[in-house]
């Protein structure tokens, strides 16, 4: 479990320059709006990627735990 967390942290640290690309939309339309994070493709892709990794991690962890309980 600790290896997975460490790998994910290292992955995000290494990819941070690529993830944090500046783009228009921040501060426009009267300041901060939460809709920007759901409508802007750069944010939507990052959110989808994080959700996908979390789902895969949780499924693998549950499968491993169930196989250990059955043995």
N, C-alpha and C positions, 0 to 999 in steps of 0.2 A: 504494500500500500504506500509506503514511504517513497519507494522508487517511482511510482506513478506520479505522485505529487511533485517530486523533485524534477521529473522529466517535463511535466507540464509547466512548471515555473521556469525552467531553463528555456523551454520552447518559446514562451511568451517574452522572456527577456531578449532572446536572440531575434525574435521577429518584431520587437517593439518599433524599430525605425520604419519598418514597412507598414505596420498597422497604424501608426500615428501620422499619416499623411494629411497635411492641412488641405481643407477644401472649403468652398463657400457655404454659407448657411448658418454659421455660428454667429449669434448676435443680430441677425437680420430679423425682420418682421416683428419689431418691438421687443427684442431681447431674447432671452432663453425660452425655448418652447420644446416640450417633450416630443411633439410630433416630428421634429427634425430627426430624432434618433430612430424613428420607425419608418420614415419615408425616404431618407437618404440611403441609397444602395450601399455605400461604404459601411454604414453602421449596421444595416440589416444583414449584410453578409457576415460581419464580425459576430453579431448576436446569434445568427444561425450556426456559425462554426462553433461557438462556445457551447450552445445548447446541444449540438451533435456530439461533441467530445464528452460532455457531461452525461448524456444518455448512454453512450457506449461504455463509459467508465462504470456507471451505476449497474448496467446490465451485466457486464463482466464480473463485477464484484459480487452481485447477487448469485450469479451462476456458480461462482467459485465457492461461495458460502453454502449454497444448497448442496453441492457435490460433497463438501466436507461433512455436512450434517448427515447425508445418506450413507456415508462410509462408516 
